[in-house]
């Protein structure tokens, strides 16, 4: 009794997954991906660092970020959002 694993919400799990992806992207590519919001169906992220202006950022978004998220949460899609400076 009492040996149950802690339960995490889908949002908490997705946030942690994106943090792990960002750590990899930062280490090996100089970019970053930040969790912005989750509405139950769509995860909004912001690409940063070397991803800004990179012609391959759509591949990073759809291939790495959304591809990895959908391996664990097949019903979830990912979209990039831009945050206004100073927001």
PDB file of N, CA, C and O in Angstrom:
ATOM      1  N   UNK A   1       0.842  -1.174   0.000  1.00  0.00           N
ATOM      2  CA  UNK A   1       0.000   0.000   0.000  1.00  0.00           C
ATOM      3  C   UNK A   1       0.891   1.243   0.000  1.00  0.00           C
ATOM      4  O   UNK A   1       1.885   1.292   0.725  1.00  0.00           O
ATOM      5  N   UNK A   2       0.543   2.237  -0.803  1.00  0.00           N
ATOM      6  CA  UNK A   2       1.335   3.442  -0.848  1.00  0.00           C
ATOM      7  C   UNK A   2       2.442   3.402  -1.883  1.00  0.00           C
ATOM      8  O   UNK A   2       3.237   4.338  -1.960  1.00  0.00           O
ATOM      9  N   UNK A   3       2.520   2.330  -2.694  1.00  0.00           N
ATOM     10  CA  UNK A   3       3.566   2.214  -3.710  1.00  0.00           C
ATOM     11  C   UNK A   3       3.092   2.662  -5.085  1.00  0.00           C
ATOM     12  O   UNK A   3       3.708   2.311  -6.091  1.00  0.00           O
ATOM     13  N   UNK A   4       2.023   3.420  -5.145  1.00  0.00           N
ATOM     14  CA  UNK A   4       1.510   3.872  -6.431  1.00  0.00           C
ATOM     15  C   UNK A   4       2.384   4.988  -6.977  1.00  0.00           C
ATOM     16  O   UNK A   4       2.838   5.867  -6.245  1.00  0.00           O
ATOM     17  N   UNK A   5       2.606   4.927  -8.290  1.00  0.00           N
ATOM     18  CA  UNK A   5       3.382   5.979  -8.948  1.00  0.00           C
ATOM     19  C   UNK A   5       2.554   7.259  -8.975  1.00  0.00           C
ATOM     20  O   UNK A   5       1.328   7.205  -9.067  1.00  0.00           O
ATOM     21  N   UNK A   6       3.218   8.402  -8.896  1.00  0.00           N
ATOM     22  CA  UNK A   6       2.471   9.664  -8.955  1.00  0.00           C
ATOM     23  C   UNK A   6       1.781   9.818 -10.308  1.00  0.00           C
ATOM     24  O   UNK A   6       2.305   9.382 -11.333  1.00  0.00           O
ATOM     25  N   UNK A   7       0.621  10.433 -10.303  1.00  0.00           N
ATOM     26  CA  UNK A   7      -0.139  10.659 -11.527  1.00  0.00           C
ATOM     27  C   UNK A   7       0.097  12.092 -11.992  1.00  0.00           C
ATOM     28  O   UNK A   7      -0.012  13.034 -11.208  1.00  0.00           O
ATOM     29  N   UNK A   8       0.418  12.244 -13.267  1.00  0.00           N
ATOM     30  CA  UNK A   8       0.654  13.556 -13.847  1.00  0.00           C
ATOM     31  C   UNK A   8      -0.369  13.802 -14.933  1.00  0.00           C
ATOM     32  O   UNK A   8      -0.746  12.883 -15.659  1.00  0.00           O
ATOM     33  N   UNK A   9      -0.821  15.042 -15.047  1.00  0.00           N
ATOM     34  CA  UNK A   9      -1.793  15.384 -16.089  1.00  0.00           C
ATOM     35  C   UNK A   9      -1.126  15.293 -17.453  1.00  0.00           C
ATOM     36  O   UNK A   9       0.100  15.294 -17.561  1.00  0.00           O
ATOM     37  N   UNK A  10      -1.945  15.216 -18.486  1.00  0.00           N
ATOM     38  CA  UNK A  10      -1.426  15.196 -19.854  1.00  0.00           C
ATOM     39  C   UNK A  10      -0.586  16.435 -20.107  1.00  0.00           C
ATOM     40  O   UNK A  10       0.485  16.344 -20.707  1.00  0.00           O
ATOM     41  N   UNK A  11      -1.053  17.588 -19.660  1.00  0.00           N
ATOM     42  CA  UNK A  11      -0.286  18.820 -19.864  1.00  0.00           C
ATOM     43  C   UNK A  11       1.082  18.749 -19.190  1.00  0.00           C
ATOM     44  O   UNK A  11       2.082  19.171 -19.771  1.00  0.00           O
ATOM     45  N   UNK A  12       1.132  18.223 -17.977  1.00  0.00           N
ATOM     46  CA  UNK A  12       2.413  18.097 -17.278  1.00  0.00           C
ATOM     47  C   UNK A  12       3.355  17.153 -18.016  1.00  0.00           C
ATOM     48  O   UNK A  12       4.557  17.406 -18.099  1.00  0.00           O
ATOM     49  N   UNK A  13       2.808  16.073 -18.547  1.00  0.00           N
ATOM     50  CA  UNK A  13       3.625  15.112 -19.284  1.00  0.00           C
ATOM     51  C   UNK A  13       4.151  15.719 -20.583  1.00  0.00           C
ATOM     52  O   UNK A  13       5.314  15.524 -20.936  1.00  0.00           O
ATOM     53  N   UNK A  14       3.290  16.457 -21.296  1.00  0.00           N
ATOM     54  CA  UNK A  14       3.709  17.093 -22.543  1.00  0.00           C
ATOM     55  C   UNK A  14       4.749  18.172 -22.262  1.00  0.00           C
ATOM     56  O   UNK A  14       5.737  18.290 -22.987  1.00  0.00           O
ATOM     57  N   UNK A  15       4.530  18.949 -21.227  1.00  0.00           N
ATOM     58  CA  UNK A  15       5.493  19.996 -20.854  1.00  0.00           C
ATOM     59  C   UNK A  15       6.875  19.376 -20.582  1.00  0.00           C
ATOM     60  O   UNK A  15       7.889  19.894 -21.049  1.00  0.00           O
ATOM     61  N   UNK A  16       6.913  18.285 -19.838  1.00  0.00           N
ATOM     62  CA  UNK A  16       8.180  17.616 -19.529  1.00  0.00           C
ATOM     63  C   UNK A  16       8.829  17.058 -20.788  1.00  0.00           C
ATOM     64  O   UNK A  16      10.048  17.134 -20.941  1.00  0.00           O
ATOM     65  N   UNK A  17       8.038  16.504 -21.681  1.00  0.00           N
ATOM     66  CA  UNK A  17       8.562  15.973 -22.941  1.00  0.00           C
ATOM     67  C   UNK A  17       9.182  17.087 -23.774  1.00  0.00           C
ATOM     68  O   UNK A  17      10.262  16.912 -24.337  1.00  0.00           O
ATOM     69  N   UNK A  18       8.513  18.219 -23.856  1.00  0.00           N
ATOM     70  CA  UNK A  18       9.035  19.348 -24.624  1.00  0.00           C
ATOM     71  C   UNK A  18      10.310  19.886 -23.977  1.00  0.00           C
ATOM     72  O   UNK A  18      11.227  20.298 -24.689  1.00  0.00           O
ATOM     73  N   UNK A  19      10.389  19.893 -22.655  1.00  0.00           N
ATOM     74  CA  UNK A  19      11.616  20.320 -21.980  1.00  0.00           C
ATOM     75  C   UNK A  19      12.782  19.407 -22.358  1.00  0.00           C
ATOM     76  O   UNK A  19      13.899  19.883 -22.564  1.00  0.00           O
ATOM     77  N   UNK A  20      12.530  18.107 -22.448  1.00  0.00           N
ATOM     78  CA  UNK A  20      13.579  17.172 -22.840  1.00  0.00           C
ATOM     79  C   UNK A  20      13.999  17.395 -24.292  1.00  0.00           C
ATOM     80  O   UNK A  20      15.188  17.374 -24.610  1.00  0.00           O
ATOM     81  N   UNK A  21      13.020  17.609 -25.167  1.00  0.00           N
ATOM     82  CA  UNK A  21      13.338  17.908 -26.566  1.00  0.00           C
ATOM     83  C   UNK A  21      14.159  19.183 -26.669  1.00  0.00           C
ATOM     84  O   UNK A  21      15.128  19.239 -27.427  1.00  0.00           O
ATOM     85  N   UNK A  22      13.783  20.199 -25.920  1.00  0.00           N
ATOM     86  CA  UNK A  22      14.494  21.470 -25.960  1.00  0.00           C
ATOM     87  C   UNK A  22      15.936  21.299 -25.502  1.00  0.00           C
ATOM     88  O   UNK A  22      16.844  21.886 -26.091  1.00  0.00           O
ATOM     89  N   UNK A  23      16.156  20.510 -24.470  1.00  0.00           N
ATOM     90  CA  UNK A  23      17.517  20.289 -23.980  1.00  0.00           C
ATOM     91  C   UNK A  23      18.378  19.674 -25.087  1.00  0.00           C
ATOM     92  O   UNK A  23      19.530  20.066 -25.271  1.00  0.00           O
ATOM     93  N   UNK A  24      17.823  18.725 -25.812  1.00  0.00           N
ATOM     94  CA  UNK A  24      18.559  18.100 -26.917  1.00  0.00           C
ATOM     95  C   UNK A  24      18.837  19.127 -28.025  1.00  0.00           C
ATOM     96  O   UNK A  24      19.965  19.256 -28.500  1.00  0.00           O
ATOM     97  N   UNK A  25      17.797  19.845 -28.418  1.00  0.00           N
ATOM     98  CA  UNK A  25      17.931  20.827 -29.502  1.00  0.00           C
ATOM     99  C   UNK A  25      18.945  21.908 -29.116  1.00  0.00           C
ATOM    100  O   UNK A  25      19.750  22.330 -29.946  1.00  0.00           O
ATOM    101  N   UNK A  26      18.906  22.351 -27.866  1.00  0.00           N
ATOM    102  CA  UNK A  26      19.863  23.367 -27.404  1.00  0.00           C
ATOM    103  C   UNK A  26      21.289  22.834 -27.440  1.00  0.00           C
ATOM    104  O   UNK A  26      22.200  23.523 -27.899  1.00  0.00           O
ATOM    105  N   UNK A  27      21.483  21.624 -26.963  1.00  0.00           N
ATOM    106  CA  UNK A  27      22.824  21.048 -26.882  1.00  0.00           C
ATOM    107  C   UNK A  27      23.439  20.798 -28.251  1.00  0.00           C
ATOM    108  O   UNK A  27      24.608  21.109 -28.475  1.00  0.00           O
ATOM    109  N   UNK A  28      22.654  20.235 -29.168  1.00  0.00           N
ATOM    110  CA  UNK A  28      23.225  19.791 -30.432  1.00  0.00           C
ATOM    111  C   UNK A  28      22.976  20.726 -31.610  1.00  0.00           C
ATOM    112  O   UNK A  28      23.626  20.588 -32.646  1.00  0.00           O
ATOM    113  N   UNK A  29      22.052  21.670 -31.477  1.00  0.00           N
ATOM    114  CA  UNK A  29      21.709  22.512 -32.624  1.00  0.00           C
ATOM    115  C   UNK A  29      21.648  23.999 -32.297  1.00  0.00           C
ATOM    116  O   UNK A  29      21.520  24.817 -33.207  1.00  0.00           O
ATOM    117  N   UNK A  30      21.734  24.365 -31.038  1.00  0.00           N
ATOM    118  CA  UNK A  30      21.728  25.766 -30.662  1.00  0.00           C
ATOM    119  C   UNK A  30      20.362  26.426 -30.660  1.00  0.00           C
ATOM    120  O   UNK A  30      20.260  27.638 -30.470  1.00  0.00           O
ATOM    121  N   UNK A  31      19.324  25.657 -30.866  1.00  0.00           N
ATOM    122  CA  UNK A  31      17.970  26.190 -30.852  1.00  0.00           C
ATOM    123  C   UNK A  31      17.262  25.824 -29.570  1.00  0.00           C
ATOM    124  O   UNK A  31      17.857  25.256 -28.654  1.00  0.00           O
ATOM    125  N   UNK A  32      15.979  26.155 -29.513  1.00  0.00           N
ATOM    126  CA  UNK A  32      15.190  25.789 -28.338  1.00  0.00           C
ATOM    127  C   UNK A  32      13.722  25.692 -28.724  1.00  0.00           C
ATOM    128  O   UNK A  32      13.289  26.230 -29.743  1.00  0.00           O
ATOM    129  N   UNK A  33      12.975  24.999 -27.893  1.00  0.00           N
ATOM    130  CA  UNK A  33      11.526  24.930 -28.042  1.00  0.00           C
ATOM    131  C   UNK A  33      10.935  25.097 -26.650  1.00  0.00           C
ATOM    132  O   UNK A  33      11.310  24.386 -25.717  1.00  0.00           O
ATOM    133  N   UNK A  34      10.005  26.044 -26.514  1.00  0.00           N
ATOM    134  CA  UNK A  34       9.388  26.337 -25.228  1.00  0.00           C
ATOM    135  C   UNK A  34       7.898  26.048 -25.278  1.00  0.00           C
ATOM    136  O   UNK A  34       7.215  26.412 -26.235  1.00  0.00           O
ATOM    137  N   UNK A  35       7.403  25.394 -24.246  1.00  0.00           N
ATOM    138  CA  UNK A  35       5.973  25.157 -24.077  1.00  0.00           C
ATOM    139  C   UNK A  35       5.290  26.501 -23.839  1.00  0.00           C
ATOM    140  O   UNK A  35       5.743  27.295 -23.014  1.00  0.00           O
ATOM    141  N   UNK A  36       4.189  26.757 -24.571  1.00  0.00           N
ATOM    142  CA  UNK A  36       3.426  27.988 -24.381  1.00  0.00           C
ATOM    143  C   UNK A  36       2.065  27.675 -23.779  1.00  0.00           C
ATOM    144  O   UNK A  36       1.687  28.266 -22.767  1.00  0.00           O
ATOM    145  N   UNK A  37       1.315  26.746 -24.390  1.00  0.00           N
ATOM    146  CA  UNK A  37      -0.038  26.448 -23.917  1.00  0.00           C
ATOM    147  C   UNK A  37      -0.492  25.093 -24.447  1.00  0.00           C
ATOM    148  O   UNK A  37       0.058  24.566 -25.414  1.00  0.00           O
ATOM    149  N   UNK A  38      -1.506  24.548 -23.790  1.00  0.00           N
ATOM    150  CA  UNK A  38      -2.134  23.296 -24.223  1.00  0.00           C
ATOM    151  C   UNK A  38      -3.622  23.402 -23.951  1.00  0.00           C
ATOM    152  O   UNK A  38      -4.035  23.675 -22.825  1.00  0.00           O
ATOM    153  N   UNK A  39      -4.432  23.184 -24.988  1.00  0.00           N
ATOM    154  CA  UNK A  39      -5.888  23.312 -24.825  1.00  0.00           C
ATOM    155  C   UNK A  39      -6.610  21.973 -24.796  1.00  0.00           C
ATOM    156  O   UNK A  39      -7.838  21.932 -24.867  1.00  0.00           O
ATOM    157  N   UNK A  40      -5.867  20.880 -24.694  1.00  0.00           N
ATOM    158  CA  UNK A  40      -6.471  19.550 -24.705  1.00  0.00           C
ATOM    159  C   UNK A  40      -6.316  18.853 -26.035  1.00  0.00           C
ATOM    160  O   UNK A  40      -6.375  17.626 -26.103  1.00  0.00           O
ATOM    161  N   UNK A  41      -6.116  19.629 -27.111  1.00  0.00           N
ATOM    162  CA  UNK A  41      -5.930  19.059 -28.445  1.00  0.00           C
ATOM    163  C   UNK A  41      -4.681  19.579 -29.144  1.00  0.00           C
ATOM    164  O   UNK A  41      -4.049  18.859 -29.917  1.00  0.00           O
ATOM    165  N   UNK A  42      -4.326  20.833 -28.869  1.00  0.00           N
ATOM    166  CA  UNK A  42      -3.216  21.487 -29.556  1.00  0.00           C
ATOM    167  C   UNK A  42      -2.220  22.007 -28.527  1.00  0.00           C
ATOM    168  O   UNK A  42      -2.587  22.675 -27.560  1.00  0.00           O
ATOM    169  N   UNK A  43      -0.962  21.684 -28.758  1.00  0.00           N
ATOM    170  CA  UNK A  43       0.124  22.229 -27.944  1.00  0.00           C
ATOM    171  C   UNK A  43       0.717  23.390 -28.724  1.00  0.00           C
ATOM    172  O   UNK A  43       1.065  23.250 -29.897  1.00  0.00           O
ATOM    173  N   UNK A  44       0.829  24.524 -28.073  1.00  0.00           N
ATOM    174  CA  UNK A  44       1.478  25.678 -28.690  1.00  0.00           C
ATOM    175  C   UNK A  44       2.886  25.783 -28.111  1.00  0.00           C
ATOM    176  O   UNK A  44       3.089  25.725 -26.899  1.00  0.00           O
ATOM    177  N   UNK A  45       3.856  25.941 -29.024  1.00  0.00           N
ATOM    178  CA  UNK A  45       5.248  26.070 -28.620  1.00  0.00           C
ATOM    179  C   UNK A  45       5.861  27.275 -29.318  1.00  0.00           C
ATOM    180  O   UNK A  45       5.346  27.771 -30.320  1.00  0.00           O
ATOM    181  N   UNK A  46       6.969  27.726 -28.760  1.00  0.00           N
ATOM    182  CA  UNK A  46       7.717  28.813 -29.379  1.00  0.00           C
ATOM    183  C   UNK A  46       9.128  28.302 -29.651  1.00  0.00           C
ATOM    184  O   UNK A  46       9.803  27.809 -28.747  1.00  0.00           O
ATOM    185  N   UNK A  47       9.569  28.422 -30.905  1.00  0.00           N
ATOM    186  CA  UNK A  47      10.937  28.066 -31.251  1.00  0.00           C
ATOM    187  C   UNK A  47      11.827  29.264 -30.988  1.00  0.00           C
ATOM    188  O   UNK A  47      11.412  30.405 -31.190  1.00  0.00           O
ATOM    189  N   UNK A  48      13.044  29.015 -30.540  1.00  0.00           N
ATOM    190  CA  UNK A  48      13.955  30.100 -30.241  1.00  0.00           C
ATOM    191  C   UNK A  48      15.387  29.743 -30.589  1.00  0.00           C
ATOM    192  O   UNK A  48      15.654  28.704 -31.194  1.00  0.00           O
ATOM    193  N   UNK A  49      16.295  30.605 -30.204  1.00  0.00           N
ATOM    194  CA  UNK A  49      17.719  30.374 -30.461  1.00  0.00           C
ATOM    195  C   UNK A  49      17.992  30.266 -31.947  1.00  0.00           C
ATOM    196  O   UNK A  49      17.485  31.062 -32.738  1.00  0.00           O
ATOM    197  N   UNK A  50      18.788  29.290 -32.325  1.00  0.00           N
ATOM    198  CA  UNK A  50      19.173  29.104 -33.722  1.00  0.00           C
ATOM    199  C   UNK A  50      17.993  28.723 -34.614  1.00  0.00           C
ATOM    200  O   UNK A  50      18.107  28.787 -35.838  1.00  0.00           O
ATOM    201  N   UNK A  51      16.870  28.331 -34.030  1.00  0.00           N
ATOM    202  CA  UNK A  51      15.685  27.986 -34.832  1.00  0.00           C
ATOM    203  C   UNK A  51      15.067  29.232 -35.472  1.00  0.00           C
ATOM    204  O   UNK A  51      14.410  29.139 -36.510  1.00  0.00           O
ATOM    205  N   UNK A  52      15.279  30.401 -34.849  1.00  0.00           N
ATOM    206  CA  UNK A  52      14.699  31.633 -35.388  1.00  0.00           C
ATOM    207  C   UNK A  52      15.338  31.944 -36.731  1.00  0.00           C
ATOM    208  O   UNK A  52      16.554  32.110 -36.826  1.00  0.00           O
ATOM    209  N   UNK A  53      14.524  32.020 -37.756  1.00  0.00           N
ATOM    210  CA  UNK A  53      15.016  32.325 -39.088  1.00  0.00           C
ATOM    211  C   UNK A  53      15.637  31.146 -39.817  1.00  0.00           C
ATOM    212  O   UNK A  53      16.037  31.288 -40.973  1.00  0.00           O
ATOM    213  N   UNK A  54      15.729  30.010 -39.190  1.00  0.00           N
ATOM    214  CA  UNK A  54      16.324  28.837 -39.834  1.00  0.00           C
ATOM    215  C   UNK A  54      15.334  28.262 -40.843  1.00  0.00           C
ATOM    216  O   UNK A  54      14.162  28.074 -40.517  1.00  0.00           O
ATOM    217  N   UNK A  55      15.792  27.979 -42.074  1.00  0.00           N
ATOM    218  CA  UNK A  55      14.882  27.423 -43.066  1.00  0.00           C
ATOM    219  C   UNK A  55      14.383  26.017 -42.718  1.00  0.00           C
ATOM    220  O   UNK A  55      13.405  25.547 -43.298  1.00  0.00           O
ATOM    221  N   UNK A  56      15.041  25.353 -41.788  1.00  0.00           N
ATOM    222  CA  UNK A  56      14.616  24.009 -41.392  1.00  0.00           C
ATOM    223  C   UNK A  56      13.726  23.997 -40.157  1.00  0.00           C
ATOM    224  O   UNK A  56      13.369  22.924 -39.671  1.00  0.00           O
ATOM    225  N   UNK A  57      13.355  25.178 -39.634  1.00  0.00           N
ATOM    226  CA  UNK A  57      12.525  25.190 -38.432  1.00  0.00           C
ATOM    227  C   UNK A  57      11.173  24.496 -38.626  1.00  0.00           C
ATOM    228  O   UNK A  57      10.681  23.894 -37.671  1.00  0.00           O
ATOM    229  N   UNK A  58      10.537  24.543 -39.818  1.00  0.00           N
ATOM    230  CA  UNK A  58       9.297  23.768 -39.979  1.00  0.00           C
ATOM    231  C   UNK A  58       9.530  22.265 -39.832  1.00  0.00           C
ATOM    232  O   UNK A  58       8.658  21.545 -39.346  1.00  0.00           O
ATOM    233  N   UNK A  59      10.702  21.791 -40.252  1.00  0.00           N
ATOM    234  CA  UNK A  59      11.034  20.372 -40.097  1.00  0.00           C
ATOM    235  C   UNK A  59      11.236  20.048 -38.621  1.00  0.00           C
ATOM    236  O   UNK A  59      10.803  19.000 -38.143  1.00  0.00           O
ATOM    237  N   UNK A  60      11.894  20.949 -37.908  1.00  0.00           N
ATOM    238  CA  UNK A  60      12.075  20.760 -36.468  1.00  0.00           C
ATOM    239  C   UNK A  60      10.719  20.705 -35.776  1.00  0.00           C
ATOM    240  O   UNK A  60      10.480  19.838 -34.936  1.00  0.00           O
ATOM    241  N   UNK A  61       9.839  21.627 -36.129  1.00  0.00           N
ATOM    242  CA  UNK A  61       8.516  21.683 -35.506  1.00  0.00           C
ATOM    243  C   UNK A  61       7.710  20.425 -35.788  1.00  0.00           C
ATOM    244  O   UNK A  61       7.238  19.770 -34.859  1.00  0.00           O
ATOM    245  N   UNK A  62       7.549  20.082 -37.055  1.00  0.00           N
ATOM    246  CA  UNK A  62       6.687  18.949 -37.412  1.00  0.00           C
ATOM    247  C   UNK A  62       7.376  17.607 -37.212  1.00  0.00           C
ATOM    248  O   UNK A  62       6.768  16.661 -36.712  1.00  0.00           O
ATOM    249  N   UNK A  63       8.646  17.521 -37.603  1.00  0.00           N
ATOM    250  CA  UNK A  63       9.345  16.247 -37.521  1.00  0.00           C
ATOM    251  C   UNK A  63       9.746  15.870 -36.115  1.00  0.00           C
ATOM    252  O   UNK A  63       9.395  14.796 -35.627  1.00  0.00           O
ATOM    253  N   UNK A  64      10.480  16.752 -35.463  1.00  0.00           N
ATOM    254  CA  UNK A  64      10.974  16.433 -34.120  1.00  0.00           C
ATOM    255  C   UNK A  64       9.947  16.669 -33.048  1.00  0.00           C
ATOM    256  O   UNK A  64       9.621  15.759 -32.286  1.00  0.00           O
ATOM    257  N   UNK A  65       9.435  17.871 -32.978  1.00  0.00           N
ATOM    258  CA  UNK A  65       8.567  18.210 -31.852  1.00  0.00           C
ATOM    259  C   UNK A  65       7.221  17.497 -31.975  1.00  0.00           C
ATOM    260  O   UNK A  65       6.850  16.723 -31.092  1.00  0.00           O
ATOM    261  N   UNK A  66       6.488  17.751 -33.057  1.00  0.00           N
ATOM    262  CA  UNK A  66       5.178  17.106 -33.183  1.00  0.00           C
ATOM    263  C   UNK A  66       5.321  15.597 -33.330  1.00  0.00           C
ATOM    264  O   UNK A  66       4.530  14.841 -32.765  1.00  0.00           O
ATOM    265  N   UNK A  67       6.315  15.157 -34.079  1.00  0.00           N
ATOM    266  CA  UNK A  67       6.513  13.714 -34.252  1.00  0.00           C
ATOM    267  C   UNK A  67       6.729  13.007 -32.928  1.00  0.00           C
ATOM    268  O   UNK A  67       6.165  11.938 -32.692  1.00  0.00           O
ATOM    269  N   UNK A  68       7.537  13.594 -32.066  1.00  0.00           N
ATOM    270  CA  UNK A  68       7.804  12.986 -30.761  1.00  0.00           C
ATOM    271  C   UNK A  68       6.572  13.058 -29.865  1.00  0.00           C
ATOM    272  O   UNK A  68       6.219  12.070 -29.221  1.00  0.00           O
ATOM    273  N   UNK A  69       5.918  14.213 -29.816  1.00  0.00           N
ATOM    274  CA  UNK A  69       4.716  14.345 -28.991  1.00  0.00           C
ATOM    275  C   UNK A  69       3.661  13.325 -29.421  1.00  0.00           C
ATOM    276  O   UNK A  69       3.028  12.693 -28.575  1.00  0.00           O
ATOM    277  N   UNK A  70       3.470  13.160 -30.736  1.00  0.00           N
ATOM    278  CA  UNK A  70       2.425  12.253 -31.236  1.00  0.00           C
ATOM    279  C   UNK A  70       2.753  10.781 -30.994  1.00  0.00           C
ATOM    280  O   UNK A  70       1.850   9.944 -31.006  1.00  0.00           O
ATOM    281  N   UNK A  71       4.017  10.452 -30.778  1.00  0.00           N
ATOM    282  CA  UNK A  71       4.356   9.069 -30.411  1.00  0.00           C
ATOM    283  C   UNK A  71       3.700   8.693 -29.085  1.00  0.00           C
ATOM    284  O   UNK A  71       3.291   7.550 -28.884  1.00  0.00           O
ATOM    285  N   UNK A  72       3.605   9.667 -28.188  1.00  0.00           N
ATOM    286  CA  UNK A  72       3.048   9.417 -26.862  1.00  0.00           C
ATOM    287  C   UNK A  72       1.592   9.867 -26.733  1.00  0.00           C
ATOM    288  O   UNK A  72       0.823   9.311 -25.948  1.00  0.00           O
ATOM    289  N   UNK A  73       1.227  10.888 -27.522  1.00  0.00           N
ATOM    290  CA  UNK A  73      -0.121  11.469 -27.476  1.00  0.00           C
ATOM    291  C   UNK A  73      -0.611  11.630 -28.917  1.00  0.00           C
ATOM    292  O   UNK A  73      -0.583  12.738 -29.452  1.00  0.00           O
ATOM    293  N   UNK A  74      -1.063  10.532 -29.559  1.00  0.00           N
ATOM    294  CA  UNK A  74      -1.400  10.565 -30.988  1.00  0.00           C
ATOM    295  C   UNK A  74      -2.521  11.541 -31.357  1.00  0.00           C
ATOM    296  O   UNK A  74      -2.635  11.934 -32.518  1.00  0.00           O
ATOM    297  N   UNK A  75      -3.334  11.930 -30.399  1.00  0.00           N
ATOM    298  CA  UNK A  75      -4.457  12.824 -30.694  1.00  0.00           C
ATOM    299  C   UNK A  75      -4.063  14.302 -30.644  1.00  0.00           C
ATOM    300  O   UNK A  75      -4.873  15.169 -30.972  1.00  0.00           O
ATOM    301  N   UNK A  76      -2.836  14.592 -30.241  1.00  0.00           N
ATOM    302  CA  UNK A  76      -2.389  15.972 -30.036  1.00  0.00           C
ATOM    303  C   UNK A  76      -1.599  16.468 -31.246  1.00  0.00           C
ATOM    304  O   UNK A  76      -0.780  15.741 -31.809  1.00  0.00           O
ATOM    305  N   UNK A  77      -1.859  17.718 -31.636  1.00  0.00           N
ATOM    306  CA  UNK A  77      -1.066  18.365 -32.678  1.00  0.00           C
ATOM    307  C   UNK A  77      -0.255  19.490 -32.030  1.00  0.00           C
ATOM    308  O   UNK A  77      -0.534  19.921 -30.911  1.00  0.00           O
ATOM    309  N   UNK A  78       0.748  19.946 -32.765  1.00  0.00           N
ATOM    310  CA  UNK A  78       1.648  20.983 -32.259  1.00  0.00           C
ATOM    311  C   UNK A  78       1.668  22.124 -33.254  1.00  0.00           C
ATOM    312  O   UNK A  78       1.721  21.900 -34.463  1.00  0.00           O
ATOM    313  N   UNK A  79       1.626  23.337 -32.755  1.00  0.00           N
ATOM    314  CA  UNK A  79       1.752  24.507 -33.621  1.00  0.00           C
ATOM    315  C   UNK A  79       2.686  25.511 -32.966  1.00  0.00           C
ATOM    316  O   UNK A  79       2.747  25.635 -31.743  1.00  0.00           O
ATOM    317  N   UNK A  80       3.411  26.222 -33.818  1.00  0.00           N
ATOM    318  CA  UNK A  80       4.315  27.262 -33.326  1.00  0.00           C
ATOM    319  C   UNK A  80       3.569  28.566 -33.219  1.00  0.00           C
ATOM    320  O   UNK A  80       2.733  28.886 -34.064  1.00  0.00           O
ATOM    321  N   UNK A  81       3.866  29.313 -32.187  1.00  0.00           N
ATOM    322  CA  UNK A  81       3.311  30.648 -32.021  1.00  0.00           C
ATOM    323  C   UNK A  81       4.474  31.613 -31.827  1.00  0.00           C
ATOM    324  O   UNK A  81       5.528  31.256 -31.301  1.00  0.00           O
ATOM    325  N   UNK A  82       4.249  32.832 -32.262  1.00  0.00           N
ATOM    326  CA  UNK A  82       5.255  33.860 -32.031  1.00  0.00           C
ATOM    327  C   UNK A  82       4.758  34.735 -30.890  1.00  0.00           C
ATOM    328  O   UNK A  82       3.596  35.142 -30.858  1.00  0.00           O
ATOM    329  N   UNK A  83       5.633  35.007 -29.982  1.00  0.00           N
ATOM    330  CA  UNK A  83       5.306  35.861 -28.854  1.00  0.00           C
ATOM    331  C   UNK A  83       5.833  37.252 -29.178  1.00  0.00           C
ATOM    332  O   UNK A  83       7.001  37.422 -29.529  1.00  0.00           O
ATOM    333  N   UNK A  84       4.971  38.223 -29.057  1.00  0.00           N
ATOM    334  CA  UNK A  84       5.373  39.609 -29.349  1.00  0.00           C
ATOM    335  C   UNK A  84       6.477  40.024 -28.390  1.00  0.00           C
ATOM    336  O   UNK A  84       6.435  39.677 -27.210  1.00  0.00           O
ATOM    337  N   UNK A  85       7.471  40.768 -28.887  1.00  0.00           N
ATOM    338  CA  UNK A  85       8.530  41.252 -27.989  1.00  0.00           C
ATOM    339  C   UNK A  85       7.940  42.029 -26.816  1.00  0.00           C
ATOM    340  O   UNK A  85       7.036  42.848 -26.980  1.00  0.00           O
ATOM    341  N   UNK A  86       8.466  41.754 -25.652  1.00  0.00           N
ATOM    342  CA  UNK A  86       7.998  42.433 -24.444  1.00  0.00           C
ATOM    343  C   UNK A  86       6.749  41.816 -23.837  1.00  0.00           C
ATOM    344  O   UNK A  86       6.260  42.284 -22.809  1.00  0.00           O
ATOM    345  N   UNK A  87       6.224  40.751 -24.478  1.00  0.00           N
ATOM    346  CA  UNK A  87       4.996  40.128 -23.963  1.00  0.00           C
ATOM    347  C   UNK A  87       5.323  39.156 -22.848  1.00  0.00           C
ATOM    348  O   UNK A  87       4.421  38.532 -22.288  1.00  0.00           O
TER     349      UNK A  87
END
